[in-house]
């Protein structure tokens, strides 16, 4: 959107300053005149809209803006993060209707599902386009934006779940000095600082730090968090730039167990959002110490070619402690064996386990080299990307304690006291080593003015080894696959892009639950396929609209009922097919109104599983319809004050593969205010957000982990207040 001339005093001042340079030099030189101070007014026309992302600029789609990318990529901008004040991945996921929680407990690291497929914590999360360990509470203070690739990312990342990728992008050095203090309706305390500058024309730094004392809405789940990050840019020459980023965070908070179906067939009748199931006073907080570092060197060879060298290191060390509420194997109500022991009892009884797994250490290391350039062959232009990467992930663990200590009931305000287990964890040992080596290439062909054809692929070689606690090799997986990706784009007019794409992906097989006949076995990696058609339209330079129609197919993994003594065997059989329609809008509708809006309609079914009872039903934890709308309206008669509002909706959500139990659909409304003022030449920004204004109870998550299914309530009404001061 073109800024009106009346809003550009800086431009007028520059014209006035330049004009004397064109005057007649034969005239007498005028005396110097002191001009009046110039007031610069910034108009954040695109605060909720992004033009590009690292995924499309340096990843699998060539150097192109989002508008010219044949994939569904949404970007959560810094303005959105500031205005909504999310603290966790679960809260961040509310921004896009294609995202949903999948096992995201309070006080623990969290995971997402995109388009109904759960992300792989090992490979689904990235920092500056380098893989990081997903088993951490990723901070947002130092992030400029969060990018979400929806759908297959085989060319981008190799072995990765078919749902997509989440890429966090760091803030870059800039002349900024600000501090933020905040609290919430439960008495939490929050402080953060953002300080940066250019120490010379060629070298700049930026530091972000934060401390948070968390007072949770769940009893006994208070916690704390400390965070520090450093970003540095070095312009080595006009053609060479080096970017460095590193961060470190420690956190401690008791983990909150989820509910389970009663007897495997009924929802808990009187669930509590504030009660910690199974709480024991000896339960220690889950402690997580995580660090992430990335480095990127960019060098240009003239105007046509460039090379990028990148490296990343991510380490997460988890001291896992929980009085875990799980199943009813030891409950009298389940003694007959009629109720599966891996659900709560029909009367609400559940077992409590002392679970301790200290020193659980996960390390991701990755290096990548990409050569990019453009050439012409006759009338056809080519944008070429060639690259290679190596990725290594290791897991060190101690033999954990997981001992039954007693049985409680969901209706008890305070569970009985049970003595902790006397057992102690064993010594640490390497339990996983995984290597991925890849070669990848992409060619974007410009076929005249209106057509583009993209073709490429990644050849990936995977080698994974699992060990038991004594170092004995349990699994040795080796495979090589070529993952193709192609797309055809048509741009009849400049604001409109349409595309049709096809891609293949490869994801790791899941581990069989312990209660199946092959418990602990890791299944083979799986191929996935995606066909997607999309439309992107720039209504103006400040508002973008998009739509995507997709179909993703992958092998179905499930515990199949059979005649084994356990009654189930974990298998890959048949297909899981997710077909959906996504609609989205982001940007500014008028001078005073900004918004982001998205709708995801999805049909997720299984086929040819050999278990008729599981077919013809929506897949667990995939609502058929989800929507998210957020508005920012600046009052015309009081431009310093803006009204913020949000609406989230999710349809009924399946909790069993037979479709016999579903949690109800829900509407949740959020509201807020933003007030901008000045005090002694300092900019002040007040923000007040109230999530779940009407205090609606809802089940936000019916997902699974380790083959077991859990139910997590949504947060009650929560107000957050913050003040940001710019120095």
Residue pairs with C-beta under 8 A, 6 or more apart in sequence:
1 45
1 540
1 541
1 542
1 588
2 541
3 43
3 45
5 11
5 12
7 41
7 43
9 38
9 39
9 40
9 41
10 38
10 40
13 35
13 38
16 35
20 30
44 79
45 541
45 542
45 588
46 541
46 542
46 587
46 588
47 77
47 79
47 80
47 588
47 594
48 77
48 79
48 80
48 586
48 587
48 588
48 594
48 595
48 596
48 632
49 77
49 542
49 543
49 544
49 586
49 587
49 588
50 66
50 75
50 77
50 145
50 586
51 65
51 66
51 67
52 65
52 66
53 66
53 69
53 73
53 75
53 145
53 147
53 167
53 169
54 128
54 129
54 147
54 167
54 169
55 61
55 73
55 129
55 147
55 149
55 156
55 165
55 167
56 62
56 64
56 65
56 66
56 69
56 71
56 73
57 63
57 64
58 129
58 308
58 370
59 129
59 155
59 156
60 153
60 155
60 156
60 440
60 442
60 456
60 485
61 69
61 70
61 71
61 442
61 444
61 454
62 372
62 383
62 385
62 442
62 444
62 454
63 372
63 383
64 383
64 444
66 73
66 75
66 536
66 544
67 497
67 536
67 538
67 544
68 452
68 489
68 491
68 497
70 454
70 487
70 488
70 489
70 499
70 500
70 501
70 532
70 534
71 149
71 150
71 151
71 487
71 501
71 532
71 534
72 98
72 149
72 150
72 151
72 532
72 534
72 546
72 548
72 550
72 582
73 147
73 148
73 149
73 150
74 95
74 96
74 98
74 147
74 148
74 150
74 584
74 586
74 598
75 145
75 146
75 147
75 148
75 586
76 92
76 95
76 96
76 145
76 146
76 147
76 148
77 145
78 143
78 144
78 145
78 171
80 95
80 596
80 630
81 92
81 140
81 143
81 145
81 146
82 687
82 724
83 632
83 644
83 672
83 674
83 687
83 689
84 91
84 94
84 95
84 630
84 644
84 646
84 670
84 672
84 689
85 182
85 687
85 689
85 720
85 722
86 92
86 94
86 140
87 140
87 212
87 214
88 104
88 110
88 137
89 104
89 110
89 111
89 112
89 137
89 138
90 101
90 104
90 110
90 700
91 691
92 140
92 146
93 99
93 100
93 101
93 112
94 628
94 646
94 648
95 596
95 628
95 630
96 148
96 150
96 584
96 598
96 628
97 582
97 598
97 599
97 600
97 626
97 627
97 628
98 114
98 115
98 148
98 150
98 582
98 598
98 600
98 626
99 112
99 113
99 114
99 148
100 112
100 113
100 116
100 621
100 622
100 623
100 626
100 650
100 701
101 110
101 111
101 112
101 113
101 700
101 701
101 703
101 712
102 111
102 112
102 113
102 118
102 119
102 621
102 701
102 703
102 704
102 705
103 110
103 111
103 258
103 701
103 703
103 704
103 705
103 710
103 712
104 110
104 111
104 112
104 700
104 701
104 703
104 712
105 255
105 256
105 257
105 258
105 712
106 216
106 218
106 221
106 253
106 255
106 256
107 216
107 218
107 221
107 223
107 253
107 254
107 255
107 256
107 285
107 286
108 255
108 256
108 286
109 121
109 134
109 135
109 136
109 137
109 288
109 316
109 318
110 137
111 118
111 119
111 121
111 134
111 703
111 705
112 118
112 119
112 124
112 163
112 166
113 119
113 163
113 621
113 622
113 703
114 148
114 150
114 151
114 163
114 164
115 150
115 151
115 162
115 163
115 164
115 550
115 552
115 578
115 580
115 600
115 602
116 163
116 578
116 580
116 602
116 604
116 619
116 621
116 622
117 161
117 162
117 163
117 164
117 552
117 554
117 578
118 161
118 163
118 703
119 125
119 134
119 161
119 163
119 164
119 165
119 166
120 134
120 160
120 161
120 507
120 508
121 133
121 134
121 135
122 133
122 134
122 362
122 364
122 393
122 434
122 508
123 131
123 157
123 158
123 159
123 160
123 161
123 391
123 393
124 134
124 160
124 161
124 163
124 164
124 165
124 166
125 131
125 132
125 133
125 134
125 138
125 165
125 166
125 167
125 168
126 132
126 157
126 165
126 166
126 167
126 168
127 138
127 167
127 168
127 170
127 245
127 292
127 294
127 312
127 314
128 167
128 168
128 169
128 170
128 243
128 245
128 294
128 296
128 310
128 312
129 167
129 310
130 294
130 310
130 311
130 312
130 314
130 366
130 368
131 157
131 312
131 314
131 364
131 366
131 391
132 138
132 168
132 292
132 312
132 314
132 364
133 290
133 314
133 315
133 316
133 362
133 363
133 364
135 288
135 316
135 318
135 360
135 362
136 249
136 288
136 290
136 316
137 225
137 249
137 251
137 288
137 290
138 168
138 290
139 210
139 225
139 227
139 229
139 247
139 249
140 146
141 192
141 194
141 208
141 209
141 210
141 227
141 229
142 170
142 171
142 194
142 206
142 208
142 227
142 229
142 231
142 247
143 168
143 169
143 170
143 171
144 169
144 170
144 171
144 172
145 169
146 166
146 167
146 168
146 169
147 166
147 167
147 168
147 169
148 164
148 165
148 166
148 167
149 156
149 164
149 165
149 167
150 163
150 164
150 548
150 582
151 162
151 163
151 164
151 503
151 530
151 532
151 550
151 552
152 162
152 164
152 485
152 503
152 504
152 505
152 528
152 529
152 530
152 552
153 160
153 164
153 165
153 505
154 160
154 458
154 483
154 485
154 503
154 504
154 505
154 506
154 528
155 440
155 442
155 456
155 457
155 458
155 483
155 485
155 503
156 165
157 165
158 389
158 391
158 436
158 438
158 458
158 460
158 462
158 483
158 506
159 436
159 460
159 462
159 506
159 507
159 508
159 525
160 505
160 506
160 507
161 507
162 505
162 507
162 528
162 530
162 552
162 554
170 229
170 231
170 245
170 294
171 194
171 196
171 206
171 208
171 231
172 204
172 206
172 231
172 233
172 243
173 196
173 197
173 198
173 204
173 205
173 206
173 231
173 232
173 233
174 196
174 197
174 204
174 206
175 196
175 197
175 198
176 194
176 195
176 196
176 197
176 206
176 726
177 194
177 195
177 196
177 197
177 726
177 727
178 193
178 194
178 195
178 724
178 725
178 726
178 727
179 191
179 192
179 193
179 194
179 724
179 725
179 727
180 190
180 191
180 192
180 193
180 194
180 722
180 723
180 724
180 725
181 190
181 191
181 722
181 723
182 188
182 189
182 190
182 191
182 720
182 721
182 722
182 723
183 189
183 190
183 720
183 721
183 722
184 190
184 215
184 718
184 719
184 720
184 721
185 717
185 718
185 719
185 720
186 215
186 216
186 217
186 718
187 215
188 212
188 213
188 214
188 215
189 212
189 213
190 210
190 211
190 212
190 213
190 722
191 210
191 211
191 212
192 208
192 209
192 210
192 211
193 207
193 208
193 209
193 210
194 206
194 207
194 208
195 206
195 207
195 208
196 204
196 205
196 206
196 207
196 231
197 204
197 205
197 206
198 204
199 205
201 235
202 234
202 235
202 236
203 232
203 233
203 234
203 235
204 232
204 233
205 230
205 231
205 232
205 233
206 230
206 231
206 232
207 228
207 229
207 230
207 231
208 227
208 228
208 229
209 227
209 228
209 229
210 225
210 226
210 227
211 224
211 225
211 226
211 227
212 224
212 225
212 226
213 222
213 223
213 224
214 222
214 223
214 224
214 225
214 253
215 222
216 222
216 223
216 253
217 273
217 274
217 715
217 716
217 718
218 256
218 273
218 274
218 275
218 276
219 274
219 275
219 276
219 279
220 254
220 276
220 279
220 283
221 253
221 254
221 256
221 276
222 253
222 254
223 251
223 252
223 253
223 254
223 285
224 251
224 252
224 253
225 249
225 250
225 251
225 252
226 249
226 250
226 251
227 247
227 248
227 249
228 247
228 248
228 249
229 245
229 246
229 247
229 248
230 244
230 245
230 246
230 247
231 243
231 244
231 245
232 243
232 244
232 245
233 241
233 242
233 243
233 244
234 241
234 242
234 243
234 244
235 241
236 242
239 299
239 300
239 301
240 297
240 298
240 299
240 300
241 297
241 298
241 299
242 295
242 296
242 297
242 298
243 294
243 295
243 296
243 297
243 298
244 293
244 294
244 295
245 292
245 293
245 294
245 295
246 291
246 292
246 293
246 294
247 291
247 292
247 293
248 289
248 290
248 291
249 288
249 289
249 290
249 291
250 287
250 288
250 289
251 287
251 288
252 285
252 286
252 287
252 288
253 285
253 286
254 276
254 283
254 284
254 285
254 286
254 321
254 322
255 286
255 320
255 321
255 322
256 276
256 277
257 276
257 277
257 278
257 322
257 323
257 324
257 325
257 326
258 277
258 325
258 701
258 710
258 711
258 712
259 268
259 271
259 277
259 344
259 410
259 710
259 711
259 712
259 713
260 326
260 327
260 342
260 343
260 344
260 350
260 708
260 709
260 710
260 711
261 267
261 343
261 344
261 655
261 656
261 661
261 709
261 711
262 268
262 343
262 344
262 345
262 346
262 347
262 348
263 339
263 340
263 343
263 344
263 345
263 346
264 339
264 340
264 343
264 656
265 656
265 660
265 661
266 346
266 661
267 655
267 661
267 663
267 699
267 711
268 344
268 348
268 410
268 711
270 410
270 411
271 410
271 697
271 711
271 713
272 713
273 697
273 713
273 714
273 715
273 716
274 716
275 413
277 325
277 350
277 408
277 410
277 415
278 323
278 324
278 325
278 350
278 352
278 408
278 415
279 323
279 414
279 415
280 323
280 352
280 354
280 405
280 415
280 417
280 418
280 420
281 417
282 323
282 420
283 321
283 322
283 323
284 319
284 321
285 321
286 318
286 319
286 320
286 321
286 322
287 318
287 319
287 321
288 316
288 317
288 318
288 319
289 316
289 317
290 314
290 315
290 316
290 317
291 313
291 314
291 315
292 312
292 313
292 314
292 315
293 312
293 313
293 314
294 310
294 311
294 312
294 313
295 310
295 311
295 312
296 308
296 309
296 310
296 311
297 308
297 309
297 310
298 306
298 307
298 308
299 306
299 307
299 308
300 306
301 307
301 373
304 373
304 374
304 375
305 371
305 372
305 373
305 374
306 371
306 372
306 373
307 369
307 370
307 371
307 372
308 368
308 369
308 370
308 372
309 367
309 368
309 369
310 366
310 367
310 368
310 369
310 370
311 366
311 367
311 368
312 364
312 365
312 366
312 367
313 363
313 364
313 365
314 363
314 364
314 365
315 361
315 362
315 363
315 364
316 361
316 362
316 363
317 359
317 360
317 361
318 357
318 360
318 361
318 362
319 357
319 358
319 359
319 360
320 355
320 356
320 357
320 358
320 360
320 400
321 355
321 356
321 358
322 355
323 352
323 353
323 354
323 355
323 405
323 418
324 352
324 353
324 354
324 355
324 402
325 350
325 351
325 352
325 408
326 342
326 350
326 351
326 353
326 708
327 341
327 342
327 343
327 344
327 350
327 351
328 334
328 339
328 341
328 343
328 344
328 345
328 349
328 350
328 351
328 407
329 341
329 342
329 351
329 404
330 351
330 404
330 407
331 345
331 349
331 350
331 351
331 407
332 349
332 407
333 339
333 345
333 346
333 347
333 349
334 341
334 345
334 349
339 345
339 346
340 515
341 515
342 513
342 515
342 708
344 350
344 410
347 409
348 409
348 410
348 411
349 407
349 408
349 409
350 407
350 408
350 409
350 410
351 404
351 406
351 407
352 404
352 405
352 406
352 407
352 408
352 415
352 418
353 402
353 403
353 404
353 405
354 401
354 402
354 403
354 405
354 420
354 421
354 423
355 400
355 401
355 402
356 400
356 401
356 425
357 397
357 398
357 400
357 401
357 425
358 398
358 425
359 396
359 397
359 398
359 425
359 428
360 395
360 396
360 397
360 398
361 395
361 396
361 397
361 428
362 393
362 394
362 395
363 393
363 394
363 395
364 391
364 392
364 393
365 391
365 392
365 393
366 389
366 390
366 391
366 392
367 389
367 390
368 387
368 388
368 389
368 390
369 387
369 388
369 389
370 385
370 386
370 387
371 384
371 385
371 386
371 387
372 383
372 384
372 385
372 386
373 383
373 384
374 381
374 382
374 383
374 384
375 381
375 382
375 384
376 382
379 448
380 445
380 446
380 447
381 445
381 446
382 443
382 444
382 445
382 446
383 443
383 444
383 446
384 441
384 442
384 443
384 444
385 440
385 441
385 442
385 443
385 456
386 440
386 441
387 439
387 440
387 441
388 437
388 438
388 439
388 440
389 436
389 437
389 438
389 440
390 435
390 436
390 437
390 438
391 435
391 436
391 437
391 438
392 433
392 434
392 435
392 436
393 432
393 433
393 434
394 430
394 432
394 433
394 434
395 430
395 431
395 432
396 428
396 429
396 430
396 431
397 428
397 429
397 431
397 469
398 425
398 426
398 427
398 428
398 429
398 469
399 425
399 426
399 427
399 469
400 425
401 421
401 423
401 424
401 425
403 421
403 423
405 418
405 419
405 420
405 421
406 415
406 416
406 418
408 415
408 416
409 415
426 469
429 467
429 469
429 470
429 471
430 467
430 471
431 466
431 467
431 468
431 469
432 464
432 465
432 466
432 467
433 464
433 465
434 462
434 463
434 464
434 465
435 461
435 462
435 463
435 464
436 460
436 461
436 462
437 460
437 461
438 458
438 459
438 460
438 461
439 458
439 459
440 456
440 457
440 458
440 459
441 456
441 457
442 454
442 455
442 456
442 485
443 454
443 455
443 456
444 452
444 453
444 454
445 452
445 453
445 454
445 455
446 452
447 453
450 490
450 491
450 492
451 488
451 489
451 490
451 491
452 488
452 489
452 491
453 486
453 487
453 488
453 489
454 485
454 486
454 487
454 488
454 489
454 501
455 484
455 485
455 486
456 484
456 485
456 486
457 482
457 483
457 484
457 485
458 482
458 483
458 485
459 480
459 481
459 482
459 483
460 480
460 481
460 482
460 483
460 506
461 478
461 479
461 480
462 477
462 478
462 479
462 480
462 481
462 506
462 525
463 477
463 478
464 475
464 476
464 477
464 508
465 473
465 475
465 476
465 477
466 473
466 474
466 475
466 522
467 473
467 474
468 474
475 522
477 522
477 524
477 525
479 525
481 506
481 527
483 503
483 504
483 505
483 506
484 502
484 503
484 504
485 501
485 502
485 503
485 504
486 501
486 502
486 503
487 499
487 500
487 501
487 502
488 499
488 500
488 501
489 497
489 498
489 499
490 497
490 498
490 499
491 497
491 498
492 498
495 537
495 538
495 539
496 535
496 536
496 537
496 538
497 535
497 536
497 537
498 533
498 534
498 535
498 536
499 532
499 533
499 534
499 536
500 531
500 532
500 533
501 530
501 531
501 532
501 533
501 534
502 529
502 530
502 531
502 532
503 529
503 530
504 527
504 528
504 529
504 530
505 527
505 528
505 529
505 530
506 525
506 526
506 527
506 528
507 525
507 526
507 528
507 554
508 522
508 525
508 526
509 522
509 523
509 524
509 525
509 526
509 557
509 572
510 522
510 523
510 557
510 570
510 707
511 520
511 521
511 522
511 523
511 706
511 707
512 518
512 519
512 520
512 521
512 522
512 523
512 559
512 569
512 570
512 707
513 519
513 559
513 570
513 706
513 707
513 708
514 520
514 706
514 707
515 566
515 568
515 707
516 559
516 566
516 568
516 569
516 570
516 707
517 562
517 564
517 565
517 566
517 568
517 569
518 569
518 570
519 566
519 570
521 570
523 557
523 570
523 571
523 572
524 572
526 554
526 555
526 557
526 572
527 554
527 555
528 552
528 553
528 554
529 552
529 553
529 554
530 550
530 551
530 552
530 553
531 550
531 551
532 548
532 549
532 550
532 551
533 548
533 549
533 550
534 546
534 547
534 548
534 549
535 546
535 547
535 548
536 544
536 545
536 546
537 544
537 545
537 546
538 544
538 545
539 545
539 587
540 587
540 588
542 587
542 588
543 585
543 586
543 587
543 588
543 589
544 585
544 586
544 587
545 584
545 585
546 582
546 583
546 584
546 585
547 581
547 582
547 583
547 584
548 581
548 582
549 580
549 581
549 582
550 578
550 579
550 580
550 582
551 577
551 578
551 579
551 580
552 577
552 578
552 579
553 575
553 576
553 577
553 578
554 575
554 576
555 572
555 573
555 574
555 575
555 576
556 572
556 573
556 574
556 575
556 576
556 606
556 607
556 609
557 570
557 571
557 572
557 576
558 570
558 571
558 573
558 606
558 609
558 611
558 614
558 657
559 568
559 569
559 570
559 707
560 568
560 569
560 570
560 571
560 573
560 609
560 610
560 611
561 567
561 568
561 611
562 568
562 569
570 707
573 608
573 609
573 610
574 606
574 607
574 608
574 609
574 610
574 615
575 606
575 607
575 608
576 604
576 605
576 606
576 619
577 604
577 605
577 606
577 607
578 602
578 603
578 604
578 619
578 622
579 602
579 603
579 604
580 600
580 601
580 602
580 603
581 599
581 600
581 601
581 602
582 598
582 599
582 600
582 601
583 598
583 599
584 596
584 597
584 598
584 599
585 595
585 596
585 597
585 598
586 595
586 596
586 597
587 594
587 595
588 594
589 595
591 634
592 633
592 634
592 635
592 636
593 631
593 632
593 633
593 634
594 631
594 632
595 629
595 630
595 631
595 632
596 628
596 629
596 630
597 627
597 628
597 629
597 630
598 627
598 628
598 629
599 625
599 626
599 627
600 625
600 626
600 627
601 624
601 625
602 622
602 623
602 624
602 625
602 626
603 618
603 624
604 618
604 619
604 622
605 615
605 616
605 617
605 618
605 619
606 614
606 615
606 617
606 619
606 657
607 615
608 615
609 615
613 657
613 658
614 657
614 658
616 659
617 654
617 657
617 658
617 659
618 624
618 654
618 659
619 654
619 657
620 654
620 655
620 656
620 657
620 702
620 703
620 704
620 709
621 653
621 654
621 655
621 701
621 702
621 703
621 704
622 653
622 654
623 650
623 651
623 652
623 653
623 665
624 651
624 652
625 649
625 650
625 651
626 649
626 650
626 651
627 647
627 648
627 649
628 646
628 647
628 648
628 649
629 646
629 647
629 648
630 644
630 645
630 646
630 670
631 643
631 644
631 645
631 646
632 642
632 643
632 644
632 674
633 642
633 643
633 644
633 645
634 641
634 642
635 641
635 642
635 643
640 675
640 676
640 677
641 673
641 674
641 675
641 676
642 673
642 674
642 675
643 671
643 672
643 673
644 670
644 671
644 672
644 673
644 674
644 689
645 669
645 670
645 671
645 672
646 669
646 670
646 671
647 667
647 668
647 669
647 670
648 666
648 667
648 668
648 669
648 670
649 665
649 666
649 667
649 668
650 665
650 666
650 698
650 700
651 665
652 662
652 663
652 664
652 665
653 662
653 663
653 665
653 699
653 702
654 661
654 662
654 702
655 661
655 662
655 663
655 702
655 709
655 711
656 709
663 698
663 699
663 702
663 711
664 698
664 699
666 696
666 698
666 699
666 714
667 696
668 691
668 692
668 696
668 698
668 714
669 692
669 693
669 694
670 689
670 690
670 691
670 692
670 693
671 689
671 690
671 693
672 687
672 688
672 689
672 690
673 686
673 687
673 688
674 685
674 686
674 687
674 688
675 685
675 686
676 683
676 684
676 685
676 686
677 683
677 684
677 686
678 684
682 725
682 726
682 727
683 725
683 726
684 723
684 724
684 725
684 726
685 723
685 724
685 726
686 721
686 722
686 723
687 720
687 721
687 722
687 723
687 724
688 719
688 720
688 721
689 719
689 720
690 717
690 718
690 719
690 720
691 715
691 717
691 718
691 719
691 720
692 714
692 715
692 716
692 717
692 718
693 717
694 717
695 716
695 717
696 714
697 713
697 714
697 716
698 713
698 714
699 711
699 712
699 713
699 714
700 712
700 713
700 714
701 710
701 711
701 712
702 709
702 710
702 711
703 709
703 710
704 710
